[in-house]
Amino acid sequence: MNRGNPNLTSDQLDSLRLAIRSRLEQEGAQDAIREIANRSMERRSDGEIEPREMLEDFKKTGILETILGQLNDSRSHTQINISAMSQDFIEKQQLTKKSGYQKAVKTEYVNQPSMNPSKRYLYVCLHGGKAFTGYSEESSAFLDSKATISVAIDFRKQRSVSKSVSYCVEPAFDDSFLLVLADEKKNSGGKAADLNSMLSMTDPLHVVVLKTDAFGAKSVISSQFIEWRHLLHTSGMKERNALPVYGVGGESKIVAGVLDITLEVMPGLSSALQKEVVSTQFELERSRVNEKNKGFFNYAKQWWKEYLQIRPENKNRLVKIFAQDENGTTRPVCSFVRPLRTGRVLESAQQCLRFVSVLTCEEADEALGGTNQTDSWQSLFCTLVQNKGNTADHVNLLCSLLVGFGLNAYVCFGTKSKEQLHSWVVVIGVDNVVTFYEATTGHKYIHNYHGHDDLGLKNNHQGNHQNMHPYMTIGCVYNNREFYANVQPSDRVSNCTFDLLNDYNWKAMDREVLDSVCGSESNPFWRNIPVIQTPSLDTTVIADNLELDLMNIIADHRNSLGLDSVFDAGLAYILQPALSSYELERTLGVSVGSDEFQNAIRQYIPDGETFKGCPMQVESVNAKRLFNKCLKSPSCEEIISCRGDSVRLAVRVKVVAFPENAVSVWLMLACKYKSIV
């Protein structure tokens, strides 16, 4: 009986066994396995050991990962990739047990490369969690039985995420990660990092704890930076700790839970550093960071005094030099922008704008100045892993992406209509063309100076084109290297020029001073640049499920009104091109396909019948939430409650996946009927 992968034939299994035996006979693998087994037996006084315990010993040494990695790299005549086949089989089995949104999310596997004997790794193992009680007084609402919790890790341009487990007081984490400790010194020849090179790696381990509700919405519970280099003086270079993780924002001083975590340098070294050497290195680094931070703070105070002396009204302008991050740490605003390159994940500035605009914006109109509890900005990694943030988080991410593409981009801090505090992004071209990017909506506007109106780029898919951008005043602009405060006679955007190098219009901060606290040699907790991941959602499954659920909900609603429900699949199919057109228009800024859609509808609807359709873009992938939003729209509610002769209804959903599994959901409800006079 074949108990392996059902996709393997008997011949393939025989070939696989031969490949494994051949690989074991190479490079002394059998001798290494025998030596590990003997050591395991010697630890037991009775000379007996459970197979599970011995397998764990093999796992710790990394020999299993090495052998499997070599097998996958080999090109035998069977052309079998073991890990790929196993992952595909597991995904198929798990997807059959899931439903709704979770069914469409491909299984998240730990980013654990095979152990390479020529490299050194930081091994991170999660054994569980304790005391994850939440902050809400109504703890039952927070400890939702359908919610899950996971741990995301960012370290030296490597990202990993644990499997999601049920959210409870003691979440059952059981995952491990291998993170490469690459020796980045010149002429290292790709050798494993030695003690001195590891000691010079100042990058901390960024650990983020995420809660995911039943509908897929994520929230950061904790954002923690862990110093790992104390392992270099620890016996065996291994340590297991109960690590308290703290909340974010207003709860940054409150323990959110405790992680049972093991850190280990693998493979270990025969000798370790003296504790005094490591402690001295830490103290030296802290001293340098504190000295730079203190120097910048003193410089900023003097710079601010000079700024106030230029014009009396400057004291009322919105100039923001510092902001608090998710951990309650006060940082220069420039440190929140990093030059972020995405490889081939995002291929243009327009794609970057669209991606950022689909991220959920919480309290988009909140005051970004002041010291209120909600005035908290978050690191780029936190914004990415939870697919949401406030307006400041959106503009900092968008500016980072645009800077990564080589654009002269800055975050603008000021107000928009109705004098609401707001921030947006400006790109200043080499030809002095100034373009505003609204990160929360994806709109772009051209700024025309010299007393002319500020004309907006017409890219609103609903046809309600704005000829005026919404921005009223501007106090300052910044990116990762520069900071300028507005000293022009008027701070109204329409009257301002963006010639930032003109000292009569903008007061600049010294770039060298800014670089000391925001550059590549600055605080290691601030300079991290995360890797953006490609989407892994099955959008077809999500769209199909949403359509089916919506049709059932609409049918139930109409039944309560005494109305029958008949859905027209042909009409629903014709609606698809319109939704595709709307998404393309948001992404490219141009309208396409509207004529074809209009012709198809006219062809499909018989004479004497009426057609009504209502499109909308939504953020939720939950059918009940979508339905409730439809009821709040007069046009959609009219379709849902349509009365007439031969009423036919149609529902079409389009789901577009973006990096980090962010989604844009387009929905169109439609009906056709014969009017009753």
C-alpha positions in Angstrom: 0.0 0.0 0.0 1.4 3.4 -1.0 1.3 5.6 2.1 3.3 8.4 0.6 2.2 11.2 -1.7 -0.7 9.8 -3.8 0.8 11.5 -6.9 3.9 9.2 -6.8 4.0 6.0 -8.7 5.8 2.9 -7.5 8.7 3.5 -9.9 9.0 7.1 -8.7 9.2 5.9 -5.1 11.9 3.4 -6.0 13.9 6.2 -7.8 13.4 8.5 -4.8 14.7 5.9 -2.4 17.8 5.3 -4.6 18.4 9.1 -4.7 18.2 9.4 -0.9 20.5 6.4 -0.4 23.0 7.8 -2.9 23.0 11.2 -1.2 23.5 9.7 2.2 26.6 7.8 1.0 28.1 11.1 -0.2 30.1 13.6 1.9 30.1 11.4 5.0 26.4 11.8 5.7 26.0 8.3 7.0 28.9 8.8 9.4 27.5 12.1 10.7 24.1 10.5 11.3 25.7 7.6 13.1 27.7 10.0 15.3 24.6 12.0 16.3 22.7 8.8 17.1 25.5 7.6 19.3 25.6 10.9 21.2 21.8 10.7 21.7 22.1 7.1 23.1 24.9 8.1 25.5 22.7 10.7 27.2 20.3 7.9 28.3 21.5 5.7 31.1 19.3 2.8 30.0 20.6 3.0 26.4 17.1 3.4 25.0 15.7 6.4 23.3 12.4 7.2 21.6 12.5 7.7 17.8 10.8 11.0 18.3 13.6 12.2 20.6 16.3 11.1 18.1 14.5 12.8 15.3 14.5 16.0 17.3 18.3 15.7 17.7 18.7 15.3 14.0 16.6 18.4 13.4 18.7 20.5 15.8 21.9 19.7 14.1 20.5 20.7 10.7 21.5 17.6 8.9 18.0 16.7 7.8 17.6 20.1 6.2 21.0 19.8 4.5 20.1 16.4 3.0 16.7 17.5 1.9 18.1 20.7 0.4 20.7 18.7 -1.5 18.0 16.3 -2.8 15.9 19.2 -4.1 18.9 20.7 -5.8 19.8 17.4 -7.5 18.4 16.7 -10.9 17.6 13.0 -11.0 15.7 11.4 -13.9 12.5 11.4 -11.8 12.5 15.3 -11.8 10.8 15.2 -8.3 10.9 18.2 -6.0 10.0 16.8 -2.6 9.1 20.0 -0.7 7.1 21.4 -3.6 5.1 18.2 -4.0 4.5 18.0 -0.2 3.4 21.6 0.0 1.0 21.2 -2.9 -0.5 18.1 -1.3 -0.9 19.7 2.1 -2.4 22.9 0.6 -5.0 20.7 -1.3 -5.9 18.9 1.9 -6.2 22.0 4.0 -8.2 24.0 1.5 -10.9 21.3 1.5 -11.4 21.9 5.3 -11.7 25.7 5.1 -14.5 28.0 4.0 -15.1 31.6 3.1 -12.2 34.0 3.2 -9.9 31.6 5.0 -10.5 29.0 2.3 -9.0 31.4 -0.3 -5.8 32.1 1.7 -3.0 29.8 0.7 -1.3 28.1 3.6 1.5 30.3 5.0 4.6 28.3 5.3 7.6 29.3 7.4 10.4 30.8 5.4 12.9 28.2 6.5 15.7 27.6 4.0 17.7 24.3 4.0 20.6 24.5 6.4 23.8 25.3 4.4 26.9 24.1 6.2 28.9 27.1 4.8 26.5 29.6 6.4 25.5 30.5 9.9 21.9 31.1 11.1 19.9 32.6 13.9 17.5 29.9 14.9 14.2 31.2 16.4 11.8 28.7 17.9 8.3 29.6 19.3 7.1 27.2 22.0 3.8 28.9 22.9 2.5 32.0 24.6 0.9 33.1 27.9 -1.2 35.9 29.3 -2.6 37.2 26.0 -5.6 38.7 27.8 -6.1 41.8 25.6 -6.9 45.4 26.7 -10.7 45.6 26.2 -12.9 45.6 29.3 -15.2 43.3 27.3 -12.6 40.6 27.0 -15.0 38.2 25.5 -15.3 40.4 22.4 -11.5 40.5 22.1 -11.0 36.8 22.7 -13.2 35.9 19.8 -13.3 32.2 19.3 -12.9 32.6 15.6 -9.9 34.9 15.8 -6.4 33.7 15.3 -3.0 34.9 16.3 0.4 34.7 14.6 3.9 36.0 14.9 5.7 37.9 12.0 9.5 38.3 12.0 11.6 40.8 10.1 15.4 40.5 10.2 18.1 41.7 7.8 15.8 41.7 4.7 14.3 38.3 5.7 10.7 37.8 6.6 9.0 34.9 8.2 5.5 34.3 9.7 4.3 31.6 12.0 1.2 29.5 11.4 -2.0 31.1 12.7 -3.3 29.5 15.9 -6.5 30.1 17.8 -6.4 33.3 19.8 -6.6 32.6 23.5 -4.9 33.4 26.7 -2.2 30.7 26.0 -1.9 30.5 22.2 -0.3 27.2 21.0 2.6 28.6 18.9 4.8 25.8 17.6 7.1 27.1 14.9 10.7 27.6 14.1 12.6 29.9 11.7 16.1 29.9 10.2 17.5 33.4 9.6 20.7 33.7 7.7 23.5 35.6 9.5 25.3 36.7 6.3 28.9 38.0 6.5 28.6 41.3 4.5 32.3 42.2 4.7 34.2 42.5 1.5 36.3 39.5 0.5 34.4 37.3 3.0 34.2 34.7 0.2 30.7 33.6 1.4 32.1 32.1 4.6 30.0 31.6 7.7 29.9 34.7 9.9 32.5 34.5 12.7 32.2 35.9 16.2 33.5 39.4 15.3 31.3 39.8 12.2 28.2 38.7 14.2 29.0 41.1 17.0 29.1 43.9 14.4 25.5 43.0 13.2 23.5 45.7 15.0 20.2 44.8 13.4 17.7 43.7 16.0 15.0 41.0 15.5 11.7 42.7 14.8 8.9 40.6 16.2 5.3 41.6 15.5 2.3 39.8 17.0 -0.8 39.9 14.9 -4.5 39.2 15.6 -6.6 38.2 12.6 -10.4 38.2 13.0 -12.8 35.8 11.3 -13.1 38.1 8.2 -9.3 38.4 7.7 -8.8 41.8 9.1 -5.4 42.0 10.9 -4.3 44.2 13.9 -0.9 44.5 15.5 -1.0 43.5 19.1 2.7 44.0 19.8 5.8 45.3 18.0 9.0 44.2 19.7 12.7 44.7 18.9 14.8 41.9 20.3 18.6 42.1 20.8 20.0 38.6 20.0 23.8 39.1 20.2 24.0 38.3 23.9 24.0 34.7 22.6 27.6 35.2 21.5 28.7 35.0 25.2 26.1 32.4 26.2 27.0 28.8 26.8 26.1 26.8 23.6 25.0 30.1 22.1 21.4 29.1 22.9 18.9 30.6 25.3 15.2 30.0 26.0 13.2 32.9 27.6 9.8 34.0 28.6 9.7 37.2 26.6 7.2 39.9 27.6 5.8 41.7 24.6 4.2 45.1 25.0 1.2 46.7 23.4 1.2 49.4 20.8 0.2 53.1 20.7 -1.5 54.1 24.0 -0.8 50.6 25.4 2.9 50.6 24.7 3.8 50.4 28.4 1.3 47.5 29.1 2.4 43.8 28.7 0.3 42.3 25.8 1.4 38.8 26.5 4.5 36.5 26.9 6.2 34.5 24.2 8.0 31.3 25.1 10.9 31.7 22.7 14.3 30.1 22.0 17.1 31.9 20.2 20.2 30.0 19.0 23.1 30.5 16.8 23.5 27.5 14.4 25.8 25.9 13.9 27.5 26.9 17.1 31.1 27.7 17.6 33.6 26.0 19.8 34.4 29.2 21.7 32.3 32.1 22.7 33.1 35.8 23.4 33.7 37.1 26.9 30.6 38.6 28.4 32.5 41.8 29.1 33.4 42.1 25.4 29.7 41.9 24.4 28.6 44.3 27.1 31.3 46.8 26.1 30.1 46.6 22.5 26.5 47.2 23.6 27.4 50.1 25.8 29.5 51.7 23.0 26.7 51.4 20.5 24.2 52.9 23.0 26.5 55.7 23.8 26.9 56.6 20.1 23.2 56.5 19.5 22.4 58.6 22.6 25.0 61.1 21.6 23.6 61.4 18.1 20.0 61.7 19.4 21.0 64.3 22.0 23.0 66.3 19.3 20.0 66.3 17.0 17.6 67.4 19.8 19.8 70.3 20.7 20.2 71.2 17.0 16.4 71.0 16.5 15.8 73.4 19.4 18.1 76.0 18.0 16.8 75.5 14.5 13.2 76.0 15.8 14.2 79.3 17.6 15.7 80.6 14.3 12.5 79.5 12.4 10.3 81.5 14.8 12.4 84.6 14.4 11.9 84.7 10.6 8.1 85.5 10.7 5.9 86.0 13.8 3.2 83.9 12.1 5.5 80.9 11.9 4.6 79.9 15.4 1.1 79.0 14.2 2.3 76.9 11.2 2.2 73.1 11.2 5.8 72.1 11.4 6.3 68.6 12.8 9.8 67.6 13.6 9.1 64.6 15.9 6.5 61.8 16.2 6.0 58.8 18.4 6.1 55.3 17.0 4.0 52.3 17.9 6.3 51.7 20.9 5.9 55.2 22.3 9.4 56.2 21.2 9.8 59.8 20.1 11.7 59.9 16.7 12.5 62.5 14.0 9.8 62.3 11.3 12.4 61.7 8.7 13.2 58.3 10.3 9.7 57.0 9.3 10.7 57.2 5.6 13.1 54.6 4.2 14.2 54.1 0.6 12.0 51.1 -0.1 12.6 49.0 -3.3 10.3 46.1 -4.1 12.1 44.3 -6.9 9.4 43.2 -9.4 6.6 43.2 -6.9 5.6 46.8 -7.7 6.9 48.1 -11.0 5.9 51.7 -11.2 5.1 54.8 -9.1 1.4 54.5 -10.2 1.3 50.9 -9.0 2.8 52.0 -5.7 0.1 54.7 -5.3 -2.7 52.2 -6.0 -1.3 49.6 -3.6 -1.0 52.1 -0.7 -4.5 53.5 -1.4 -6.2 50.1 -1.0 -4.7 49.7 2.5 -7.3 50.4 5.2 -7.0 53.9 6.5 -8.1 54.2 10.1 -9.1 57.7 11.3 -7.9 59.2 8.0 -8.9 62.7 9.3 -7.4 62.5 12.7 -5.2 65.2 14.0 -1.6 64.3 13.2 -0.2 67.0 15.4 -0.4 67.4 19.2 0.1 64.8 21.8 -3.2 62.9 22.0 -3.2 59.2 22.5 -4.0 58.4 18.8 -1.1 60.5 17.5 1.0 57.4 17.0 2.9 56.5 13.8 4.1 53.0 13.1 7.0 51.4 11.4 6.8 50.3 7.8 6.8 46.7 8.8 3.7 47.1 11.0 1.8 48.9 8.3 2.6 46.2 5.8 1.8 43.1 7.9 -1.6 44.4 9.0 -2.6 46.1 5.7 -3.7 49.3 7.5 -2.6 52.5 9.3 -3.5 56.1 9.7 -2.9 58.9 7.2 0.7 59.4 8.4 1.4 55.7 7.9 0.0 55.8 4.4 2.1 58.8 3.3 5.3 57.5 5.0 4.9 54.2 3.1 4.1 55.9 -0.2 7.0 58.3 0.1 9.3 55.4 0.9 8.2 53.6 -2.2 8.5 56.6 -4.5 12.0 57.5 -3.1 12.9 53.9 -3.8 12.0 54.5 -7.5 14.4 57.4 -7.5 11.8 60.2 -7.4 12.2 63.5 -5.6 9.4 62.7 -3.2 8.4 64.3 0.2 5.7 64.0 2.7 3.7 67.3 3.1 2.3 68.2 6.5 -0.6 70.8 6.6 -4.3 71.0 6.3 -7.0 70.1 3.8 -10.5 71.5 3.3 -12.4 72.5 6.5 -9.0 73.1 8.1 -8.5 69.4 9.0 -4.9 68.4 9.7 -3.7 66.2 6.9 -0.6 64.9 5.1 0.0 63.9 1.5 3.0 63.3 -0.8 4.5 65.7 -3.3 6.9 64.7 -6.2 9.0 67.5 -7.6 10.2 66.8 -11.1 13.4 67.9 -12.7 11.3 70.2 -14.9 9.8 71.7 -11.7 6.4 70.1 -12.3 4.9 69.6 -8.9 2.5 66.6 -8.4 0.5 65.9 -5.3 -0.3 62.2 -4.4 -3.2 61.5 -2.1 -2.1 58.2 -0.4 -5.6 57.4 1.0 -7.5 57.6 -2.2 -5.0 57.1 -5.0 -5.8 60.5 -6.6 -3.1 62.7 -8.2 -3.1 66.5 -8.7 -0.9 68.9 -10.6 0.1 72.0 -8.6 0.1 75.2 -10.7 1.8 78.2 -9.1 1.8 81.9 -10.1 -1.7 82.6 -9.0 -3.3 80.0 -11.3 -5.8 77.5 -10.1 -4.5 74.1 -8.9 -5.8 71.6 -11.5 -6.5 68.0 -10.6 -5.7 65.0 -12.7 -9.0 63.5 -13.8 -8.9 60.0 -12.6 -12.0 59.5 -10.6 -13.8 56.4 -11.9 -17.2 57.8 -11.0 -16.8 60.8 -13.3 -16.9 63.4 -10.6 -13.6 65.0 -11.6 -12.1 67.4 -9.1 -10.6 70.5 -10.7 -9.1 71.6 -7.4 -7.0 69.6 -5.0 -8.3 69.5 -1.4 -5.2 70.9 0.3 -5.4 74.2 2.1 -2.1 75.0 3.9 1.3 73.5 4.2 3.8 73.8 7.1 6.7 71.5 6.2 7.9 68.7 3.9 10.3 65.8 4.6 11.7 62.6 3.4 14.4 60.2 4.7 17.2 62.8 4.1 15.7 66.2 4.1 13.4 68.5 6.1 12.1 71.9 5.0 9.8 74.3 6.8 7.6 76.8 5.0 8.7 80.4 5.5 6.8 82.0 2.6 4.5 85.0 3.3 1.5 82.7 3.0 1.2 79.0 3.9 -1.8 78.5 1.6 -0.8 75.7 -0.8 -2.2 77.7 -3.8 0.2 80.5 -3.0 3.3 78.4 -2.3 6.2 77.5 -4.5 8.0 74.2 -4.1 11.5 75.5 -4.9 12.9 73.9 -1.8 16.4 75.1 -2.3 15.3 78.7 -2.1 16.2 79.9 1.4 13.7 82.7 1.1 10.8 80.2 0.8 11.9 77.2 2.8 14.2 76.8 5.8 16.2 73.6 5.6 17.7 71.4 8.3 21.3 70.4 7.9 21.5 67.2 5.9 24.5 65.8 7.8 22.7 66.3 11.1 19.6 64.5 9.8 21.8 61.7 8.4 23.3 61.1 11.8 19.9 60.1 13.2 18.1 58.9 10.1 20.9 57.5 7.9 22.4 54.1 7.4 24.5 54.4 10.5 21.7 55.7 12.7 19.7 54.0 15.4 19.3 50.3 14.3 15.7 50.3 15.6 14.8 53.0 13.1 16.7 52.2 9.9 15.1 48.8 9.1 13.9 48.4 5.5 11.4 45.5 5.2 10.9 43.3 2.2 7.5 43.6 0.5 6.0 40.2 -0.3 4.0 39.1 -3.3 0.3 38.2 -2.9 -0.8 34.6 -2.2 -4.6 34.9 -2.3 -6.9 32.9 -4.6 -9.0 35.9 -5.7 -11.3 33.6 -7.8 -12.4 31.6 -4.7 -13.0 34.8 -2.7 -15.1 36.4 -5.4 -17.1 33.2 -6.0 -17.8 32.9 -2.3 -18.8 36.5 -1.9 -21.2 36.4 -4.8 -22.9 33.2 -3.5 -23.2 34.6 0.0 -24.5 37.9 -1.2 -27.2 36.3 -3.4 -28.4 34.2 -0.4 -28.5 37.3 1.9 -30.4 39.3 -0.8 -32.8 36.5 -1.4 -33.5 36.3 2.4 -34.0 40.1 2.6 -36.4 40.2 -0.4 -38.3 37.2 1.0 -38.9 39.2 4.2 -40.4 41.9 2.0 -42.6 39.4 0.3 -40.6 39.5 -3.0 -39.3 36.6 -5.0 -35.6 36.5 -6.2 -34.4 35.3 -9.5 -30.8 35.8 -10.4 -29.6 36.1 -14.0 -26.2 34.5 -14.5 -25.9 35.9 -18.0 -26.4 39.5 -16.9 -23.9 39.0 -14.0 -21.3 37.9 -16.5 -21.8 41.0 -18.6 -21.1 43.1 -15.5 -17.6 41.8 -15.2 -15.9 44.1 -17.9 -17.3 47.1 -16.1 -15.6 46.1 -12.8 -12.3 45.4 -14.6 -12.6 48.8 -16.3 -13.0 50.5 -12.9 -9.9 48.9 -11.5 -7.8 49.7 -14.5 -8.9 53.3 -14.3 -7.8 53.5 -10.7 -4.5 51.9 -11.5 -3.7 53.6 -14.8 -5.6 56.8 -14.4 -7.4 56.4 -17.8 -10.9 55.1 -18.6 -11.0 52.0 -20.8 -13.8 49.6 -21.9 -16.9 51.7 -21.1 -18.1 51.7 -24.7 -18.0 47.9 -24.9 -19.9 47.5 -21.6 -22.6 49.9 -22.7 -23.1 48.1 -26.0 -23.3 44.7 -24.3 -26.0 45.9 -21.9 -28.0 47.4 -24.7 -27.8 44.2 -26.6 -28.8 42.1 -23.6 -31.7 44.2 -22.3 -34.9 43.7 -24.5 -37.0 46.6 -25.6 -39.6 47.5 -23.0 -37.4 46.5 -20.0 -35.4 48.7 -17.7 -31.8 48.1 -16.5 -30.3 49.5 -13.3 -26.8 49.0 -12.0 -24.8 50.3 -9.1 -21.0 49.7 -8.7 -19.0 50.4 -5.6 -15.6 49.7 -4.2 -15.4 48.2 -0.7 -12.7 47.1 1.7 -14.4 44.2 3.3 -14.6 40.6 2.1 -17.4 39.8 4.5 -20.8 39.4 2.7 -22.9 40.7 5.6 -20.8 43.9 5.9 -21.1 44.4 2.1 -24.8 43.9 2.2 -25.2 46.4 5.0 -23.1 48.9 3.1 -25.4 48.4 0.0 -28.5 49.1 2.1 -27.0 52.5 3.0 -26.7 53.4 -0.7 -30.0 54.6 -2.1 -29.1 53.3 -5.6 -28.2 49.8 -4.3 -31.1 49.6 -2.0 -33.4 50.4 -4.8 -32.0 47.5 -6.8 -32.2 45.1 -3.8 -35.9 46.0 -3.2 -36.8 46.2 -6.9 -40.5 45.6 -7.8 -41.9 45.0 -11.2 -42.7 42.3 -13.8 -40.1 39.7 -14.6 -37.5 41.1 -12.2 -34.1 39.6 -12.7 -31.2 40.3 -10.3 -27.5 40.1 -10.9 -24.5 40.2 -8.5 -20.9 40.4 -9.7 -17.7 40.7 -7.5 -14.2 41.3 -8.6 -11.3 40.9 -6.2 -7.8 42.2 -7.0 -4.9 41.0 -4.9 -2.0 43.3 -4.1 1.3 42.8 -2.3 1.0 41.8 1.3 -2.3 40.2 0.4 -4.1 43.6 0.4 -7.2 43.5 -1.7 -9.4 45.8 -3.7 -13.0 44.5 -3.9 -15.4 45.8 -6.6 -19.1 45.0 -6.4 -21.9 45.7 -8.8 -25.6 45.0 -8.1 -27.9 45.1 -11.1 -31.5 44.3 -12.1 -33.7 44.3 -15.2 -37.5 44.4 -15.2 -40.7 45.4 -16.9 -42.1 48.5 -15.3 -45.5 48.3 -13.7 -47.6 51.4 -14.7 
